[in-house]
Amino acid sequence: MNKRVNTLMYITNVDEVEEVELRKEGAKGVKVKYLLHKGVGAKRVELRLFTIEVGGYTPLERHVHEHEVFILRGKALIKSGPTKSLVKTGDVVFISSGEEHQFINIGSEKVEFLCTKETV
């Protein structure tokens, strides 16, 4: 159902978006669906759906853009410098520009979360 409603609006279904392996150094068992991005007209913010397999983790990284994260499923440990925080289904996280971060699946099921990323 990837659908261009008009020149300004785009609608799709998460099941119709291709899931790809996150191929970054320091990542293990991470897949991502790029739901909204420049290719569909999103000029300022991307929306992505991440899935982390049991025992998997995202790279430990920092960058200029901030993130807003909503945990849809599972339990993860977020490392930010020396700080470690547990997050679970229903939690929301703000990661500011320049903040080091890594998500580690510490549960017995996949972790899924929505994450925004500035595109500018």
N, C-alpha and C positions, 0 to 999 in steps of 0.2 A: 504494500500500500504506500510506497514512496510516492508522494503526491505533491505537486506544486499547485496550491490552491489558486494563487495569483502571483503577481510579481513580488509580493512581500511575504507571503506565508508558505511554509513548507510543513507537511505532516507525514510522519512515518510511524511504524510500529517497531518496537524494540526487537521483535522476533524477525524482522525483515532486514536488520542491519548486520553486516558481516562482523564476526568476532575474529580478532587477530591476536596472535601471541605478542606480548610486549617484549621486544628484542632489545633490551638495554642491559648493559653490563651491570651486574649486581641484582638482577631480577630473576626470580625463580617461580614458575607455576602461575604466571599472571597473564590474563587475557583481557582485552579491552574492545568495547564497541564504541566507535566515534558516532554518537547519536546526532549531534548538531555541530556544525563546523563551517569554515569559510566556503567549502564546496557547495553547501546548500543555502548560503546567504548569511550565515551568522558572522557579523563583522567584528564583534567585540568579545564574545564569550563562546567557548566550546563547552558542550556537555558530553561527558563520557561515562560509560558504565564499565567499571572494573570488576573482574572476578579473580580471586586469589584462591588457588587450590589449598587443601590442607597441607601445612608445612611450607607453603610458599610465602614470598615476600616481594615487595616493590624495592627498587634501588634506594639506597640512602642518598638523597639529593637535596639541593637547594637551588632556587632560581628566582628570577625577577618577578614572575607573576605569582599572585596569590591563588589559593584554592578554597572553595566551599565544598564540603563533603557531607553526604547523608548516607549513613550505614543502613543498607536495606536488609542485610542478613549476615549472621555469623558474629564471631568475636575476633578482634584484632588487637595487637599491641602497636601503639604508635610511638616510635622513637623520635625524639626531637632534642638533639644534643644529649646531655646527660639525663634528660627527663624521659620517662616511659609512662604511657597512659593506656589504660584498657578502654576500648570502645566496643559497643555491641549494637545489635539491631535497634534502630530508632534514634541512635545518637547522631548529633551533628557536630562538625568540626570546622573551625576556621584556621587556615594555615596562612600566615602573613607572608608577604614578599620577603625573600631572603632567609626564611626559616628552614632549617634542616629538618627533613622528615622521611620516615619510612613506615610502611604498613606491613605487619607480620601476622599471618594467620596463626593463631594459637589455639583454635578450636577444633572440633571434630567434624565440621562441615565447611563448605566453601564460604568465603566472605565475598559479599557483593556490596558495592557502593557507587553512588553517583558522585561525580566530581566535576566541578567547573574549572576552566582555565581561560585566562584572558588571552586573546589572540593578537592584541596590539603590542 
